[in-house]
């Protein structure tokens, strides 16, 4: 009976001797728990507000997160916190708005589980150019969310490519299976540092980048974080110089197009849009 499980239940007799039972507010709070994935998504949302220069919204979100964490039982929080941190680290870029390919959420969920457990996965991967599929055994490290495509960052388990990691377009992964084979991550690999090698999610050899925004666009451009390692300098004529080192020439082109004639590429000197 409910009063056995909740002795604080109050019995109320209403009209026509109708009985009602009232459970005091807060009684059920211990039955409402949060998962590692839910906490990591909230943390990601707070980071998204920070990236969009919405500090006030970020602070509100962080207050909500702290209240949720405080409501979780200590022993439960001790179990889910490492998983939440691992999931957060596995998300390389916060999703940007705009058109994107559809991805099977079930595939994402399975890969996340494999990342948490440090287990290999077997995927069926579609090569869009040839129309053929291949089977790959991978050590999954995390995700990169780009402007057009989202990627799985993984290492080939057979070691054929040495310690190189590769990006697999998530929408091209047709099936995924967690194998009962644990893997040891490559020593020193850092997803955040790996992501910083490129302007977006597409990887290529990093190069020196220098953009010059004219006086008309300088103030607006100064509000952007084009790259985590960027250096900005306001010039005497009111223009703005932005410097960083990264690969991703095509994605840079896509972004530069939105600035029109208000930006000029100084480096690389052989830039052609």
C-alpha positions as CSV (number, residue, x, y, z in Angstrom):
1,X,0.0,0.0,0.0
2,X,1.2,3.5,-0.7
3,X,1.1,4.5,3.0
4,X,3.6,1.7,3.7
5,X,6.1,3.1,1.2
6,X,5.4,6.7,2.1
7,X,4.4,6.9,5.8
8,X,4.2,10.7,5.6
9,X,1.2,10.4,3.3
10,X,-1.8,12.4,4.6
11,X,-5.3,10.9,4.4
12,X,-8.1,13.4,3.6
13,X,-11.8,12.6,3.9
14,X,-13.9,14.7,1.6
15,X,-17.5,15.0,0.6
16,X,-19.6,11.8,0.9
17,X,-16.7,10.2,2.9
18,X,-14.5,10.1,-0.2
19,X,-11.0,9.4,0.8
20,X,-8.0,11.1,-0.8
21,X,-4.3,10.7,-0.1
22,X,-1.9,13.6,-0.2
23,X,1.9,13.1,-0.5
24,X,3.7,16.2,0.8
25,X,5.7,18.2,-1.7
26,X,9.3,17.0,-2.0
27,X,8.6,13.4,-0.9
28,X,9.2,12.1,-4.4
29,X,12.4,14.0,-5.1
30,X,14.6,11.0,-4.3
31,X,12.8,9.1,-7.1
32,X,13.6,11.8,-9.7
33,X,17.2,11.2,-10.9
34,X,19.2,12.4,-13.8
35,X,21.4,10.4,-16.2
36,X,25.0,11.2,-17.2
37,X,23.8,12.0,-20.7
38,X,21.2,14.5,-19.4
39,X,23.8,16.3,-17.3
40,X,26.3,16.4,-20.2
41,X,23.7,17.9,-22.5
42,X,23.0,20.6,-20.0
43,X,26.7,21.4,-19.7
44,X,26.9,21.5,-23.5
45,X,24.0,23.9,-23.6
46,X,25.8,26.2,-21.2
47,X,28.9,26.1,-23.4
48,X,26.7,27.0,-26.4
49,X,25.5,30.1,-24.7
50,X,29.1,31.0,-23.9
51,X,30.2,30.5,-27.6
52,X,27.3,32.8,-28.7
53,X,28.5,35.5,-26.3
54,X,25.3,35.2,-24.2
55,X,27.0,35.3,-20.8
56,X,23.8,36.2,-18.9
57,X,22.0,33.1,-20.2
58,X,25.1,30.9,-19.5
59,X,25.1,32.0,-15.8
60,X,21.4,31.2,-15.5
61,X,21.9,27.8,-17.0
62,X,24.9,27.1,-14.7
63,X,22.7,27.9,-11.7
64,X,20.1,25.4,-12.9
65,X,22.9,22.8,-13.4
66,X,24.3,23.4,-9.9
67,X,20.8,23.1,-8.3
68,X,20.2,19.8,-10.2
69,X,23.6,18.4,-9.0
70,X,22.8,19.5,-5.4
71,X,19.5,17.5,-5.6
72,X,21.2,14.3,-6.6
73,X,22.1,11.8,-3.9
74,X,25.8,11.9,-3.1
75,X,26.4,8.2,-3.9
76,X,24.4,8.4,-7.2
77,X,26.2,11.6,-8.2
78,X,29.6,9.9,-7.5
79,X,28.6,7.2,-10.0
80,X,27.3,9.4,-12.8
81,X,29.7,12.3,-12.6
82,X,32.7,10.5,-14.3
83,X,30.3,9.3,-17.1
84,X,28.9,12.8,-17.6
85,X,32.5,14.3,-17.8
86,X,33.5,11.6,-20.3
87,X,30.5,12.3,-22.5
88,X,31.2,16.1,-22.4
89,X,34.8,15.5,-23.4
90,X,33.6,13.3,-26.2
91,X,31.6,16.1,-27.8
92,X,34.2,18.0,-29.8
93,X,32.2,20.9,-31.1
94,X,28.8,22.3,-30.0
95,X,26.2,22.0,-32.8
96,X,25.8,25.0,-35.0
97,X,22.4,26.0,-36.4
98,X,21.6,25.6,-40.0
99,X,21.0,22.7,-42.5
100,X,22.5,19.4,-41.5
101,X,22.1,15.7,-42.5
102,X,19.8,13.5,-40.5
103,X,21.5,11.1,-38.1
104,X,20.1,8.0,-36.4
105,X,19.9,8.8,-32.7
106,X,20.2,5.2,-31.9
107,X,23.6,5.0,-33.6
108,X,24.8,8.1,-31.6
109,X,23.5,6.4,-28.3
110,X,25.4,3.2,-29.0
111,X,28.6,5.0,-29.9
112,X,28.4,7.1,-26.7
113,X,28.0,3.9,-24.6
114,X,31.1,2.4,-26.3
115,X,33.1,5.6,-25.6
116,X,32.1,5.4,-21.9
117,X,33.0,1.7,-21.7
118,X,36.2,2.1,-23.8
119,X,35.0,-0.8,-26.0
120,X,35.6,-1.3,-29.7
121,X,32.8,-0.9,-32.2
122,X,32.0,-2.5,-35.6
123,X,30.4,-0.2,-38.1
124,X,29.0,-0.5,-41.6
125,X,30.1,2.6,-43.4
126,X,28.8,3.9,-46.7
127,X,31.2,5.5,-49.2
128,X,29.0,8.1,-51.0
129,X,31.4,8.3,-54.0
130,X,31.3,4.6,-54.8
131,X,28.0,3.7,-53.3
132,X,29.7,0.7,-51.6
133,X,29.7,-0.1,-47.9
134,X,32.7,-1.4,-45.8
135,X,33.0,-2.9,-42.3
136,X,35.4,-1.2,-39.9
137,X,36.5,-2.1,-36.4
138,X,37.2,1.1,-34.5
139,X,38.2,2.5,-31.2
140,X,35.8,5.4,-30.7
141,X,37.1,8.7,-29.2
142,X,34.4,11.3,-29.6
143,X,32.4,13.5,-31.9
144,X,33.0,16.7,-33.9
145,X,29.9,18.7,-34.9
146,X,30.6,20.9,-37.9
147,X,28.7,23.3,-40.1
148,X,27.5,20.7,-42.7
149,X,28.5,17.3,-41.4
150,X,29.0,15.7,-38.0
151,X,31.8,13.2,-37.4
152,X,32.9,10.3,-35.3
153,X,36.5,10.5,-34.4
154,X,38.0,7.0,-34.2
155,X,41.1,5.0,-34.5
156,X,41.3,1.8,-36.6
157,X,41.6,-1.0,-34.1
158,X,43.9,-3.1,-36.4
159,X,46.6,-0.4,-36.2
160,X,46.9,-0.3,-40.0
161,X,47.2,3.5,-39.9
162,X,49.4,3.6,-36.8
163,X,48.3,6.1,-34.2
164,X,46.4,8.2,-36.8
165,X,42.7,8.9,-36.0
166,X,40.2,9.5,-38.7
167,X,36.8,11.2,-39.0
168,X,33.8,9.2,-40.1
169,X,30.6,11.1,-41.3
170,X,28.0,10.1,-38.8
171,X,25.2,10.1,-41.4
172,X,27.2,7.5,-43.4
173,X,27.3,5.1,-40.6
174,X,24.5,2.6,-41.3
175,X,24.9,0.1,-38.5
176,X,27.0,0.0,-35.3
177,X,27.7,-2.8,-32.8
178,X,29.6,-2.7,-29.5
179,X,32.1,-5.4,-29.3
180,X,33.1,-7.2,-26.1
181,X,36.7,-6.0,-26.7
182,X,38.1,-3.1,-24.6
183,X,40.7,-0.8,-26.0
184,X,43.4,1.4,-24.6
185,X,43.2,5.0,-25.9
186,X,46.2,6.4,-27.7
187,X,48.5,7.9,-25.2
188,X,48.3,11.7,-25.2
189,X,45.4,12.0,-27.5
190,X,43.2,15.0,-26.7
191,X,40.0,15.6,-28.6
192,X,39.9,19.3,-27.8
193,X,43.4,19.8,-29.2
194,X,42.6,17.6,-32.2
195,X,39.5,19.8,-32.9
196,X,41.6,22.9,-32.7
197,X,43.7,21.8,-35.7
198,X,40.9,22.8,-38.0
199,X,38.6,25.7,-38.6
200,X,35.6,23.4,-38.7
201,X,35.3,19.7,-38.4
202,X,37.1,18.7,-41.7
203,X,40.7,17.9,-41.1
204,X,43.7,18.8,-43.2
205,X,47.3,20.0,-42.5
206,X,47.1,23.3,-40.4
207,X,48.4,26.5,-42.0
208,X,48.9,30.1,-40.9
209,X,45.7,32.2,-41.4
210,X,45.4,36.0,-41.4
211,X,42.2,37.8,-42.2
212,X,41.7,41.6,-42.5
213,X,38.2,42.9,-41.8
214,X,37.6,46.5,-43.0
215,X,36.5,49.3,-40.7
216,X,32.9,48.8,-41.5
217,X,32.9,45.1,-40.3
218,X,35.6,45.3,-37.6
219,X,33.4,45.9,-34.6
220,X,31.1,43.0,-35.6
221,X,34.0,40.7,-36.3
222,X,35.6,41.5,-33.0
223,X,32.6,39.7,-31.3
224,X,33.4,36.4,-33.0
225,X,35.5,33.5,-31.8
226,X,36.7,32.3,-35.2
227,X,39.1,29.8,-33.7
228,X,40.1,29.0,-30.1
229,X,43.7,30.1,-30.7
230,X,42.9,33.3,-32.6
231,X,44.8,36.6,-32.0
232,X,42.9,39.8,-32.8
233,X,44.5,43.2,-33.4
234,X,42.6,46.5,-34.0
235,X,44.6,48.5,-36.5
236,X,45.0,52.3,-36.6
237,X,42.7,52.7,-39.6
238,X,39.9,51.0,-37.7
239,X,40.3,47.6,-39.5
240,X,40.7,44.3,-37.6
241,X,43.4,41.7,-38.1
242,X,42.6,38.1,-37.0
243,X,45.3,35.4,-36.9
244,X,45.3,31.7,-36.1
245,X,46.6,28.4,-37.3
246,X,44.3,25.7,-38.6
247,X,43.3,23.5,-41.6
248,X,39.8,23.5,-43.2
249,X,40.2,25.7,-46.3
250,X,36.8,24.8,-47.7
251,X,34.9,25.5,-44.5
252,X,36.8,28.8,-44.2
253,X,35.6,29.7,-47.7
254,X,32.0,29.0,-46.7
255,X,32.4,31.3,-43.7
256,X,34.3,34.1,-45.5
257,X,31.6,34.2,-48.1
258,X,29.1,35.5,-45.5
259,X,31.3,38.6,-44.9
260,X,31.4,39.5,-48.6
261,X,33.8,42.3,-49.6
262,X,34.4,43.3,-45.9
263,X,37.2,40.7,-45.4
264,X,40.4,40.1,-47.2
265,X,42.6,37.0,-46.8
266,X,46.2,38.1,-46.2
267,X,47.5,34.5,-45.4
268,X,47.8,32.1,-47.1
269,X,49.0,34.4,-49.9
270,X,47.8,31.9,-52.6
271,X,44.2,31.9,-51.3
272,X,41.6,31.6,-54.0
273,X,37.9,31.6,-53.0
